[in-house]
Each structure stands twice: as C-alpha cells, then as structure tokens.
Amino acid sequence: MIHPVVAVIVVIMLIVAVALAVVRIVVGPTKADSAIAGDLILFAFMGLMVVFGLLLRVDAVLDIILVAAILGFLTILSLARLLQGRKR
C-alpha cells in the first residue's frame, strides 16, 4: 500500500516530466531528441499505471507494465537503428 500523499507527489512529478518531454518533442532540434522524449512519455505513463495500481490494489498492473516495458525497449532499439541509418 502506498500512502496517498506520496502517490500525489509522484503523480505530479510524472506529469511535470511528461510536460517537459512534450516541450522537447516540439522544440527538439533533432529526431533523436524527439525519440527519447517519446520514450520518456511511455515510461512516465507506465509509472502512473504503477501508482494507480498500488492505490487501487490491482495485481494485473504488473503484467501490463512488464509487457509495456518490453515493447518500449524494443521500440527505442528500433528507433536508434532507424536514426543511425545502418542496415543489417
């Protein structure tokens, strides 16, 4: 169980991180900046899901987070390969 005050602080911090990532996507000088900011948004969303899962005591959230983390990792690997322009 997570204390509600801690949950509110964590949610506020994650929302600020998402807002800064959106600014980086809009202003980012390179495509790599936008890709990393998009990855940050994914992982911040996963953090929000964990907090709400702990507050609501839902066990299935951990399975969903695990799948999302694997997909996020594979996505950033694909984007890195695409941005470098290297072919296999």
C-alpha positions as CSV (number, residue, x, y, z in Angstrom):
1,M,0.0,0.0,0.0
2,I,1.3,3.4,-0.9
3,H,0.5,6.5,1.1
4,P,-1.9,8.8,-0.8
5,V,0.3,11.9,-0.2
6,V,3.3,10.0,-1.7
7,A,1.1,9.0,-4.6
8,V,0.1,12.6,-5.3
9,I,3.7,13.8,-5.2
10,V,4.8,11.0,-7.6
11,V,1.9,11.8,-10.0
12,I,2.7,15.5,-10.0
13,M,6.4,14.7,-10.7
14,L,5.5,12.4,-13.6
15,I,3.1,14.9,-15.1
16,V,5.9,17.5,-15.0
17,A,8.2,15.0,-16.7
18,V,5.6,14.4,-19.4
19,A,5.1,18.2,-19.9
20,L,8.9,18.7,-20.3
21,A,9.1,15.7,-22.7
22,V,6.3,17.3,-24.8
23,V,8.2,20.5,-25.0
24,R,11.3,18.5,-26.1
25,I,9.3,16.8,-28.8
26,V,8.0,20.2,-30.1
27,V,11.3,22.1,-29.7
28,G,13.8,19.3,-30.1
29,P,16.4,20.1,-32.7
30,T,17.0,16.5,-33.8
31,K,14.9,13.4,-34.4
32,A,16.8,11.7,-31.7
33,D,15.6,14.2,-29.1
34,S,12.0,13.6,-30.1
35,A,12.5,9.8,-30.0
36,I,14.0,9.9,-26.5
37,A,11.2,12.2,-25.3
38,G,8.6,9.8,-26.7
39,D,10.3,7.0,-24.8
40,L,10.2,9.1,-21.6
41,I,6.4,9.7,-22.1
42,L,5.9,5.9,-22.4
43,F,7.8,5.2,-19.2
44,A,6.1,8.1,-17.3
45,F,2.8,6.6,-18.3
46,M,4.0,3.2,-17.0
47,G,4.9,4.9,-13.7
48,L,1.4,6.4,-13.5
49,M,-0.1,3.0,-14.1
50,V,2.1,1.5,-11.3
51,V,1.0,4.3,-8.8
52,F,-2.7,3.8,-9.6
53,G,-2.3,0.0,-9.5
54,L,-0.8,0.3,-6.0
55,L,-3.5,2.7,-4.9
56,L,-6.3,0.5,-6.2
57,R,-4.6,-2.8,-5.3
58,V,-4.8,-4.3,-8.8
59,D,-2.3,-7.2,-9.3
60,A,-2.7,-7.3,-13.1
61,V,-1.0,-4.0,-13.4
62,L,2.4,-5.5,-13.0
63,D,1.8,-7.8,-16.0
64,I,0.7,-4.9,-18.1
65,I,3.8,-2.9,-17.1
66,L,6.1,-5.8,-17.9
67,V,4.7,-6.1,-21.5
68,A,4.8,-2.3,-21.9
69,A,8.5,-2.1,-20.7
70,I,9.5,-4.8,-23.2
71,L,7.7,-3.0,-26.0
72,G,9.2,0.3,-25.0
73,F,12.7,-1.2,-25.0
74,L,12.2,-2.8,-28.4
75,T,10.8,0.5,-29.8
76,I,13.8,2.5,-28.7
77,L,16.2,0.0,-30.2
78,S,14.3,0.2,-33.5
79,L,14.3,4.0,-33.4
80,A,18.0,4.0,-32.7
81,R,18.7,1.8,-35.7
82,L,16.5,3.9,-37.9
83,L,18.1,7.2,-36.8
84,Q,21.6,5.9,-37.4
85,G,20.7,4.7,-40.8
86,R,22.6,1.5,-40.5
87,K,21.3,-1.6,-42.2
88,R,21.8,-5.1,-41.2
